[in-house]
């Protein structure tokens, strides 16, 4: 009953993305969102 589950100790795997890559991706996403909002605002103004 008191057996511990056995896990493979394969060492640490490399992170899928580094912190710098995550920061860059977040900034890119925010910039794209800002551009889209600006484009929508211009489109709405042009229609009126």
Steps between C-alpha positions, in 0.01 A plus 500: 500500500780742576669473160615820336432554135812460294586789271759512230776739591598609151635834616360837410373563152569826324234766531282535192558875498746720681377794705631737235304318229186511714545875558550563128195292412288688754619836364428388143150389597431832673633700206284301257196561718574872516541516122168321451320739735651801322400358164144442623480855633620642167254284310212612721598865460528465124153347476341791687 
